[in-house]
Amino acid sequence: MKGVRHYNCVSMARSSMMAIVAATSFGTAALAQEAPASPAAADDGKADIVVTGSRIARSGFSTPTPTTVLNADLLEKQGQVNVADFLNQIPAVRASTTSATGTFGFRAGAGGNFVNLRGLGTNRTLVLVDGQRVVPTTTTGLVDLNIVPSVLIDRTEVVTGGASAAYGSDAVSGVVNLILKKKFEGVQVEGQSGVSQHGDDQSYRAAIIAGTHFGEGGQILVAADYAENKGIAGIQQRDWTAQAGGVIVGANNVRYLVNDLQFNNQTYGSIINAGPLKGTAFTLNGGTPYAFQYGNTFGNAASTVQQGGGNPQSFNYDAEDTKIPFKRYTAFAKASYEFSPAFELTATVNYAHSGASRPTLYARDAALSIRNDNAFLPDSVKAQMASANVATVTVGRINRDLGAFIFSDDNNTLRGSIAASGDLGSTIKYQVYAATGRNKISYDYTARIDGAMPGDPAGTKRFLNAIDAVKNGQGQIVCRVNLVTVTSPGCVPFNIFGEQTLTAAQRAWLVGTQHVDQVTRQTAAGVNVQATPFSTWAGPVSVAVGGEYRRDSQNVTVDGGSLARAFNLGNTQPITGAVSVYEGYAEVLLPLLRDLPLFKSLDVDGAVRRTHYSLSGNVTTWKAGLNWAVNDSLRLRATRSRDIRAPNLSELFQPLTTSQGQVLIKNAQGVAVSTLVNTRSTGNPLLKPEIADTLSFGAVLTPTFIPGLRASVDYYDIKLKGAISTVANQALINGCEQQNLASYCARINKNTADGIPLLDLSPANLNSIRTTGIDFELAYGFPVGPGRLDLSTQATYVIHMTTTDALGTFDRAGEITNGLFSPGQDTPRWTGNLNLNYGLKDVNLLANVRYVGGALIDKFAAPGQIVGDNNVSPRAYLNLSFQWDFAESGRRKLQLFGGIDNVMNASPPAELVLQLFNAGSTASYYDVSGRRFRMGARVKF
């Protein structure tokens, strides 16, 4: 393939061996519904561990809420660069933003990793570190999973159900809790590198962790992690992306799924789109006119896209990257001292940096008005205009010579905490903590300047003035606005016929960089007390109580050009706001029965939390759980909970933004005609918390007659009311015109001063969402020959993914729209994951298979409405890994590791090729790199 480089195994191995790593403890990976006792006990010699989703420390307790535990050894065996790629294998995790995605558009947080449990959105999955909240790393309150070094993670616990009673807001679809190593002695270092078979997608990682004891009860632990990925430059670097697939909407809303998709009203050298000269295009070199050859427009004469034909370069998305490059590094330090069992003091500091830069789009236009005296217009075209008696022509152009919009961000997070904990006798434990954090995202966005920059006269339209060029009396080409009087100082004429090499003056006039600084601060404090005040004949009663305080604030400052809305895209506006939260909770674990026929044990678990938001008021969350061990082989469990998500700072304080667009609005004769509309959107301080009711129940099977086998099946049902959302332009019009919805009509103002309708798109508590499904899990380990074979597999089947708004109820389970036709949740019914691990004394082999089931692009398409394949084919990805304990002497240990990802080189479904990049997040379902190789080493001493 053109431009493909081949990797060098020898050099890759040499670079990997230069960085060495210490291994964390190895054992069977706990892809389980129970928290393992051994890892935590190994840390501090205590048997108790706090299971995510509960505030009660429970020795050997299995929570009634399904909890998946991923141990660090599996992360190491798979050779994952970050924990997010590890978590995305869990079937309950749906399409989300990862380091490989989010390539399209104006987005902060590039290179970040965010988890989307159950497909309800990343903003409804709560991310914790050691059970505590951390400062958000985005405007919408999300937390990047890369904020702590991966080498420091002991295990990751994922609660796939509501946990607001335990942790408060955002824990609607679940919780991801990164559990860090408590103690460590010695030093371990690791390094690895990887590359695709095409020679791109190079990745590098190095990490270190070190710890030592001091005094009688002191411990110091430090860790650092560096990761870099070179990405895959350009969107057409693979055979499947070169197909340029997409959708054309024809007459009667018929959708055509086609390859070789191009624009027919925009080219790199310009094309005339209307009137008697329609179809006159201009060559890239010199702007010579020629007759454009139109391709198949599929029955819609007004279509702006086509298959094949004319100019094979009239494709707008080739500015994008298939996979964005990124770089990040993190550092963590902790010091603790146990003065006595009743008092241990711990202080931590955590720093994280990430950065990325990528191109997005070229500025494009379809209706530029050019007059017949334009200085750059070829004479032959002027003559044709005179013959046809037309004074202007309408021109479309992709402005590739102005350069792509470049989006770069620099994200820095600093957090510190101090905590005191201890045992007050044998039945009472406590923890008090205070933490503060600051995140600053600075991002730059290079874009075309359309309006007046600071210092320009009011009303200046830089791009339009530049292309409206004429000759003055001396034969010089100048901007028309300056022909008689200099009304736009600095205006530099620009030729849109053919592609140009920009002069420094043209670039300075037409291209600018927006700069945004976003600072988010969080202050938090809390106290948690756990006790076993008494026992019944069925066992000890456990109680936990506590209170927490949190204040989140955000301040966004912007450059003068953005403030003046001078750019054609972006124009972020300032934001200032803060929210304070006060919370109190109580939880109880009550044993009811023990060691009776059909009741080996029966426990109930209940919790309640009262929360006061400074803007949203008071809200109560709760949960009730049942855990029934019928015997040693069968356990039944169920949980019912009330959960919430409070509006984030962006939804509350987003400044007023305006834009324009085209919609179909009925005229006085009742005919839908294309109409220009203005839109406005601003924060809504009257938003209320979203309310979710969650039900889950299931069974865990550990048959005594098959030692080592563990299986579970769980049903879940999440009903979310008052979902904070916005309404799309056309949906707002349709809801008012077709269904006379008062709430929609109230957002449309047709009686404006300029006669252009104004649509209000501000967020509100508009929708309801419901999702139901079944989770399956099986784990089995047994000796095979000289080693041990461990099998673990998970699968999720989605029954319903239903959204209800003013327009109706739509169940999109089994659909992957990826933004093609509808705002679906991209929810294939089946997803699964399989790990098959074979371990010998010195060698470990791991095969991982990840499965994404087939789906439909549009479940609600009428017969004949889609021309092409409406089915998205399933995909399975095979990854192979190995570890070899190359040398070991006492505490010193050298280990080599490596693997091949996507062994079969499976590509994404052809039906979604282009849309993978348009919507971004769906690329987390599918591998975009192809077959990839990695090698590394680690040492411990």
N, C-alpha and C positions, 0 to 999 in steps of 0.2 A: 504493500500500500504506500502511496506517495507520502514521503516525509517520515516514514516509520523507522525508528532506530531499534536495534536488537540489544538486549541486555548482555552483560558480561558476567557470568557466574563466578569467575575467579576473582575479579575485582570486587564484586558484591560480597563474596565470602570474606575477602581480606579486610574490607571496611567494617564488616560486622564483627570480626574477631578482634578488632582493635578496641571495641567497646565491650566491657565485660560486666556481667550482672550477677547479683546474688539471688538465689531462689528463695521464695517464700515457701512455707510448708506445703507438701504435696499430700494428696489423698483423694478419695473419690469426691467428685464435684457434687455438691448438694443442690441439684435442680429439684428442689423438694418443696412440700407444703409445710414443712416444719423447720424451725430454726435449729441448727446443729449446736450441740452443747460443747463439742470439743474445741472449736477454734477460739471461742471466747474464753473458755477455761484455760486454754494454753497461754493466753495473754497475761492473766493476772492471778491465776490460781483459784479463782472463784467459780462456783458452779452456775451462778445465776447469770442470765442474759436477758436484756430487755428486747422483746420481740416487737418489731415495727408494727404500728397499728394499736399498740397498747402501752400504757404507762406503768404497768405492773411488771416487775421482774419475776420471771416464772421459770423455775428450774424444771426442765423436762416438759414444759407445758407446750401444747400445740394450740395455737390460736384458732378460734372459730372462723376468722376471716382468712381466706386463702392467701398465703404468703410464699412467694418464690424466693429462695435463697441461692445466690450465685457466689461461690467461693473464689478466692483469688487464684487458686491453683488452676482452675479452668480458664481464667483470663490469661494466665501465663501459657498454658498449653496451646491455646488458640493463637497466641502471639498477637493479640489485638493491641493497637496503638493507644486506644482510649476505651473507657468503660462504656461509652454510649453505643459504639458499634457492637459491643458485647450484649447490651440490653436490647438492642433492636432485633435480636434473634428470638426474643420471647414472643410467642404468638399474640399475647394480649396487647403488645405494643404495635400501634398502627403507624401509618405514614406520618413522618415528622421531619423536622429540620435537623440535618446532620452536617458534618464537615464537607460531605460530598455534594450537598444539595443547596438550595437557596441561591442559585446562581442568577436568577432573573429578578430585575427590578431594583428598587431603591430600599435596601434593607440594612439595618445595623445588625451587628452580631455575626458577621460572616465568619465561617470556620467554627461556629459554636455547635454544640450538640444539645438537643432538647428532646424530651421523651413525651410521647403522646399515647397514654394508656386508653384503651377501649375506643380510640378514634374520636374522643370527645374534645380534643384540642390540648395542645401543650400547656395552655393557661389553666387547665383543670387537673393537672398532675402536679402534685407538690413534691419538690426536691428538698431533701434535708441532708445535713452532714452530722453524723452522730446524734441524730434525733433533734437537731436544732435548725432553725431557719437561718439562711444566709442572705446577704444583700443581693437583690436582683441585678442581673447583668444586661437587661434590656428595658426599653420603655414600657413594655407590657407586663413587667413583673416576673419574667422567666429567669431561671437560674441555669447557667451553662454548666454541664456536668464535668467540664474540664477544669474547674476551679481548684481541685486538689490533685496532687500527683497520683497517677494510677498505681505507682509502686507502693504507695502508702495504704491502699484500700485492702482491708482484710476480707470483707465480703460486702455484697450489695443485697439489700432486702427490698423486694417489690411487693407491696400490698395491692392486689388487684380488686379493690373495693373501696368504698367510702371510709374515710378515717378522720373526719372533721371533729368528732368528739374528742379525739386524742390530740390533734394538731391544729385544728382550726381551718381557716379559709383555704381554698384551692384543692383540698384533698377530696375532690368529687369522684374522679375515676380511679384514684389510688395515690400511693406514695412511693417514691424512690428514695431510699435511705442509704447513703454511702457510709458504711461503718469502717472507721479507720483503725489501724493497728494501735493497741493500747501500750504495749511494751515491745522493745526490740533491743537486742544485744549484738553488737558487731557492726559490720559494714557489708552492704551488698550493692553491686553495680551491674547495670545491664545496658546493652545496646543492640540495635537491630536495624536492618535496612530492607527495603523491598522495591520491586519494580515490576511493571507489567511486561507481558511478552512483546509489546510494541515499543518498549524502551521508555515509556512515559510513566506517569503516576508514581514517580520515585518518592519513597518515604524514608524518613530517618527518625530514630528515637534513641535517647539516652536517658538514664535515670539512676539515681543513687538514693539510698536510705541508710542512715547510721544512727545508732543508739548506744547509750551507756548508762550505767547506774553511778550515782555519786552519794556520798554520805551514807546514812543509815536507811533512808527511804526515798532518795531522789532518783529521777529518771529524766534524761534528755533524749529527745528524738528529733531528727531533722531529715527532710526528704526533698528532692527536687526532680523535676521531670521536664524534658525538652522533646518536642515533637515537631516535625516539619513534613509537609507534603507538597511536591512540586506541581500537582494537579495535572490535568489534561487540557492543554491549550487548544482552543477552537472547538466548535460544535460538530464538525464533520470529520473527526479523527478516527471513526470506526465505520465499517461498512454499513451498519444498521443506521447510524446517524446521517450518513450521506444520502439516504433515501429521501430526506426532507419531507417526511409525511405530515399530514395535517387534515383539516376539515374545511370544506367549502359549504356554505349555507346557500342553497338555491331557492327557487320560487317555491311558495307554499311551505316554507320551512323544511324542505327536504335537505338532509345533510349527506354530503359525499365525503367518504374517507379515501384519500388519495395520496400517492407519492409524488415526488418531483413537484412540490408545491412552490409557486412563485407569485409575485405580485404582477398584475398587469396595468396598474396605474401608478407605479413608482419604479424607477430604475436608477442605477448609479449615475447615469449620464443625463437623466431627465427624459420625460415623455409628456406629450400633449394629450390631455384626457377628454376634451370636449370640443364640440363645434366641428366645422368642416376640416380642420387639420388634425382631428383626433387620430392617434396612432403614429404620429410623427415623433420618432425617438432620436436621441443624440448619442453618438459614439463616445466612449470613454476618453479616447485620445483626440482632442481637437474639437469635439462637439459637432461633428458632421452629421447632418440630418439623414435619417434612413427610415424606411417603413417597418414599423414594429410588427412582428408576426405573433398574433394572439394565439393562445392555446385554447384548450377546451374549458369553457366557463360553466359547463354543466347546467345549461338551461336557464341561467340567471344572467341576463345581459348586463345587470348592474353590479355583478360580482367584482370585487377588487382583487381577487386571487384566481389563479388558474392552475391547471396541470400542464406542464411542458410549454412549448411554444417559445416565442420571442427571445428574451435575453436570459440565458441560464444563470446569470449572476444577480438577478433581481430577487434576492432572498435575504430577508432582513436579519435573520437570527445567527448568521455566521460570525457575528462579533462575540458571541457568548463562548464560554468555556464549557467543555463537557464535565469537567470536575475542577472546582476552584482550588487554587493553591492556598495554603495557610501555614502559619507558624505560631507556635505557642510555647510558653514555658511557665511552670508553676514552682512554688517553693513553700515549704511548711516547716514550722518549728514548734515544738511543744516541750515545756518543762513542768515537771510535777514533783511534789514532795509530800510524802505521807508522814505527818508529824505523829499521828496515832491512828488507830482504826476509826476514831470518831472525826478525824479532820485531815483531809487531803486537799492540797491546793494545786490547781492546774492552770497554766497560762498557755495560750496558743496564739500564733500569728500566721496568717496565710496570705500569700501574694500570688496573683495569676495575671498573665498577660497573653493576649491573643491578637493576631493581626492578619488581615487578608486584603487582597486587592484583585478586582476582576472587572473585565468589560461587561457591559450589559447590552445595550442596543445602539444602533445608529439613529440619529434624529431623522425623521422622515416626514414628508408632506405630500398630500394628494391634490391640493387645490391652491397652488401658488398662482397669483394673477400677474402676468407679464404683459406689459404694454408693447405696442408695435414700434416704439422708438427706443427700446432697451438697447443699450450700447453693445451687449454681448450676443444679442439675437442674430443668428446668421442671416445674411442678406436674402438668401433664397426663401427663407421662412417669412421675412418681412414682405417679400413680393407676393407670396401666396396669401398672406393676410390682407394685403391691399386688394388683391383680385377677389377675395371672398368678402371684402368689405367688413372685416372684423378688426376692432381696435385692440382687443386683448385676447390672450390664450390662457387656458388653465393648465398648469404644469404640475406633474408629480415627480418627486425625487427622493432617493435615499441618499442622505448626505454623508457618505462614507469618508469623503475627504476631510470632513470636520473632525473625524475621529469618533470612536465609540464613547458612550458615556462610561466613565471609569469610576467605580465605587471602591473606596478604600476605608478601612476602619482600624482603629487602634483601641483596644479594650483592656482596661487595667482595673483589677479588683484587689482591694486590701481589706482584710478583716482581722480583728483581734478579739480575744475573749479571755475571761478569767472565771474560774469556777471553784467552788468549795463543795466537797462531798464527804460522806462518812456514814458509819454505822453507829447509831445510838442504841447500843444494846443489841440484842439478838433479833428484835422484831421491827426496828424502825431504821429506815435509811433516808437520806436526804441529798438533795443537790440544789445549789444556788448558783446562778450564773448571770453574767452581764456580758454583752457583746456589742461591738460597733463595727460597721463596715461602710466602705465607700467604693462605688464603682464609677469610673469615668470612661465614657466612650467618646472618642474624637473621630469623626469621620468626614471625609472629603468626597465630593461628588462633582466630577467634571462634566459639564453639560453645555448645551448651546444657550447663548444669551439672546432672548427674544425681546425683553422689555428694557426698561430704564434702570441702569445701574446707578449707585450713589454718585452724584455729580453730573449725571445726564439731565438734560431738560425734561420736564414732565411730559409724558406721552411718547417718549422715544421708543421706537420699535426697531431694535438694532438689526435683526436678521432681515426683516422686510425692507428696511431702508437700504441695507447693503445690496440686496439683489435687484432693487429698483434703480438701476444705474443708467445714466445718460452721458452724452458728451456736452461739455461746455463750449463757449465761444472759441477757446484755444485748442479744441479737439481733445481735451483731456477727459478721461472717464471719471465721473464723480457721482456721488449719491444725489438723486433727484432733490432730496430735501435740502441740499446745500447748493443747488444750482444758482439761485439768486441770493439767498441769505443763508448763512451758516446757522441752521436751526438744530443741527445735530453734530456738534464738534467731535471730531475723531472718527466719523463714519468712513469706512473703507469699502469701496465697491467689491462685490463678489460675483463671480461668474458661475451660474448653475448649469451651464450647458457643457457637458463633459466633466470629467473629474479634474480637479485642480491640485496644485501643490501650494499650500497656504503660505503666504508671507508672514513674517512676524507680526506685522501690523494687522493683517486680517485675523490671525489667531487671537491677538489681544482684543480685537473688537467683537469677535463672534463666539469665542469659547472662554468660559470662566469656570472657576472652582468654588463650589459651595463648601462652607466649613461649619460643622455643628459640634458643639461640646455639650454632652449630656452627663450630668452628675446626679447619681442616685445615692442617697444615704439611708442607712438603717441603724437604729438604736434599739436594742432588745434586752430584756431582763426577765428572769423567771425563777420560780422556786417550785420544786417538786419533792413531795414526801410520800414514801411508801411504807406501809406497815402491815403486820399480821396481828391485829389486836386480840383475836381469840380463835379458837378452833371448834368445829362441830365434830360429831362422830364420823362425818364424811371427809374431814380434812381441814386445814387452816383456811380462814377467811382472809383474803388480801384486799387492801384498800390503798388507793393512791389519790392524793389531792394536790392541787397546785394552782398557781396563778402566773400570768405572763403579761408583759407589756411590750408593745412594739410601735415604733414610729418610722414610717417610710416617707421620704421627701424626694422631690425631683426638681431639678432646675436645668432647663435647656436654653442655651444661648446660640445665636446664629449669626452668620455674616450679613453685611448690609445688603448684598444682592438678593439673598433669600428673603430678607425682611421686606424688600421692595417687590418681591415676587417677579424678579427679572428673568428667571430661567424658564425654559420650556418644560422642565420636569424637576421634581424635588420641591424646592422652596419651603423647607421645614421652617416652622414658626416657633417662637419661644414658648416654653411651658414652665410654670411654677406652681407647685402644689404640695400638700402634705396630708397624710392620714395617720391618726393615732388609734391604737387598738388596745383595749383592756379586756383580759379574759380570765376566767376562773373555771376549773374543771374538777370533777370527782369521778372515780372509777372503782368498781368493786368486783371481785371474783369470789363467787359463792359456791362451794361444793355442796351438792344436794344428796347424792347417793354414792356409795362406794362398795365394791366387792359383793354385789348381789346378783342373782340370776338375771341375765340380759342387761345388767347395769354394772359393768366393771367400774365405771365412773360416770357421773353426770354432773356437769358444772354449768353455771350460768354466769354471764359476764355482762355488766351494764356500765354505761358511762354517760355523763352529761356535761356540756360546756356552755357557759353563758358568755357572750361576746358583745362588747360595745364598740362600734365604729363611730369615729367623730363625725362622719358625714352620713353614713348609711343607717345609723341607729343600732338598736339591739336585736340580737338573733340568738336562738337557742338551737344547739345541735345535740344529738344523742345517738346512742347505739345500744343494742341488746343482742347478746350472742348466746348460743347453746352449743355445748360440746358433750356428746354422748358416746362413750366407748362401750359398745355392746359387749365386746369381748376383746381378746388380744388380737383378733384379726380384722375387726370392723369398727370403724368410728364414724359417726354421723355428726355433722356440724351445720349451723345456720346462723346468719347475722342479718339483722334489720337495722338500718341507720338513717338518720337525717343529716345531710351534709350541705355545705354551702360553698359558693365562690363569691367573694366580695369584688366589686368593680376595682380595676387597677388604676394606677395614676394616669395612664394615658386616656382611658375611657372617661375618667372624671374631669381631667384638666386639658385635654387636647385643645390647642388654640383653633380659632376659626380658619378653615382652609376652604378655598373655592376652586372650582374647575368648570369646564364646559364639556358637553357631550351631545351626541345625537340620539334621539329616541323617536319612537312612532307614537304620535298623538292624533286622536281623531279631530278632524276639522268640523266646521259647522254642518257639513253635509254627511258627517258620520264616517268619512273615509280616513283611514290611518295614513298619515303622511310623516315623512322624516322631518323632525323639528329640532332646532338647536335649543338646548336648555343650559341654564346655569345651575350648579350644585353648590351646596354649602354643608360643611360638617364641623361640628365643634364638640368639645367635651360636655358631658351631662352630669352635673353634680347631684342631680336628683335620682340617679340610678340606685337601685336596691340590690342586695345580694341575690344571686341565683340560689334556688332551693332544689336539692336533689333528694329523692327517696330511693334507697338502695336495699335490695334484697338479694341474698345469696344463700344457697344451701347445697350440700353435697355429702359425699362419702369418701373415706380414706380406707383402703384395703391393704393390710399387711398380713397376709395369710401365714400362719405359723407352719403350715405344711410345705411352704416354699420359702425357706429362709433367704433373705436378701431382696425379696420382691416388695415393691411398694407401688400402689396405683391409687389414683384419685379421679373423681369426676365432680364438677361443681357447676351449678346453674347460677347465672347472675341476671339481675334486672335493675337497671338504673333509669329513673325518671327525673328529668331535669326540667324545672319550671322557671319561667322568667329569664330565659337565656338572653344575655346581653348580645345584641347583634344590630346590624344595619340592613337596610333594604336596597337592593340594586336599583338603578335608574328605571329600567324598563319594567321591573316587577312592581315598583311603586306606581307607575302609570297604569299598568294592567289591573292592579288591585283596586284602584279608584274607578277606572272606566268600566271594567267588566263586572266587578263585584260590588261597586259602590261602598267600599270599605271606608268608614268615616275616619279611622286612624290613619289611613293612607292619604285620603283626600286632603286632610288637614296639613299634610306635609308638602302640598303642591300649591304654589302661588302663581296664578296665571296673569294677575293684574299688576305687573311690575311696571316701573317707570319706562324702562327701555323696551317693553313688550316681549321680552324673553322670559319664559316660565322659569321659576326658581324652585328647585327641589331641595328639601331638607333631609340630609342623610346622616344626621347625628345618631349615635347609639342610643338604644332604649331596651327595656326588658320586654322583648317582642315575642320570642319563640319558645317552644317546648321541644325537648329532645328525649327520645327513649331508645335505649339499646338493650338487647337481651342476647344471651348466648350460653354456650357450654364450654368449659375448659376441661381438658383431659391431660393427665400426666401419668407416666409410668417410669419407674426406675428399678433396675435389677442388676445385681452384681454377684459374680461367682467365679471360683478358680477355673482356669483353663490351661492345662499343661503346666509349664513352670511359672506362669503369670496369672493375672486376674483380668477378667473382662467386665466392664461396667457399661451398662446401657441406660440412657436417660432420654426420654422423649416427651414433648409437650405438643398439644394441638388446641386450637380454639375454633369453634364453629359459631358464627354470628347468625342468630335467628332474625333479629330485627335491628335496623338502624334507622329510626324514624324521626323525621323533623316535621313539626307542625307550626305553621305560621298562618298569617291571615289569608293566604292563597290556598291553603289545604294541607293535607297530611301526605307525606311521601316517605315510603320505606325504601331506602337505598342500600340495604344489605345485599351483597352480591353484585355491587356496581363499582367500577373504577372509572369515574368520569375524568379525573385529573383536569378539571376546568374546561373540558371540551364543550359540553352541552348544558351542564347544570352544576349547582354548588353542592355536589355530593360529598360524603365523608370519605370516599375512596376506601371501601370496605369489602374486600373479597370475603366470601363466607368462610373459607378454610385457610388457615395458616398453620404451619407446624415447624418443629425443630427437633432434630435427632442428634445425639452425641453417642458415639461408640468408641470407648476408650479401652486400649489393651496395655497393661503395664507389667513390665518385667523389673528386675532389680535395678538395672541401669538405663533402660530404654522405655519410653512411653510413646505409643502411637495413638492418634486421635483422628477419627473421621467425623465430620460435622456435615449434616444435610439440613438446609433450610428450604422450606416449601411455601410458595405463594399460590393459592388456588386460582382457578379461572374465574372470570366475571364477565359482566356485560358492561359496555360503555354507557348505554342508556336503557334502563329497564322500562321506561315509560314511552319509548318510541312506538308510534303507530306503525302498522304494516306498510312498508314502502317508504317510511320516513327517513330511513338510513340506507344509503346505497353503499355497499361495502360490508365488511365483516364487523358486526356489532359485538363479537365475542373477543374478550381478552384472554389469551391462552395462558395456562398455568406455567409456573417456572419452578425448578428445583436446582439448588446450587450445592455442589459438593466441594468441601474444603478439607484438605489433609494437613496434619501437623505431626511433628515429632519432637521429642526431647531426649537428649542423651547425656547422662551424668558421666562426663568424660574423665574426670579425675576427682577424687575425694580423699582427704586426709584430715582426720579430726574434724574441726569446725570449718576447715577450708573445703570449698566445693566449686568445681568448674563444670558448667553445663552448656551444651550447645543445643540450639533449637532452630526450627525453620518450618517451612510448609509451602503448599500451593493452594491458593484460593481460586474458586471457580474453575475447578479442574477441567470441566467439560467445555469451558469457554462459552457458557450460555449467555445470550444477549437478551435485553429486555424485549417484551412483546412488541412486534412490529406495529401494532395498532396504536401504541402510545409513544412512538419514538420522539417526535418533536415535542409533544406535550410534557414529556419528562422534564424538560427544561423550562417550559412556560410556567408550570405550577410549582416546580422544584421539589416539593415534599414527597411526591410519589416515587421519586428516584430512590428513596430509602427502602422501598420494597425490592427494587431490582438492582443488580450489579451493572455499573456503567463502565467498569475498567476492563473487563475480560479477564483471561487467565493471568494470575499474578504470583510472583515468587518472593519469598522472604527468608532471611537468615539472620541469626543473632547468637549472642552468647551472654552468659551471666556467671558471676562468681560471688561467692560469699566467704568472708574471712573474719 
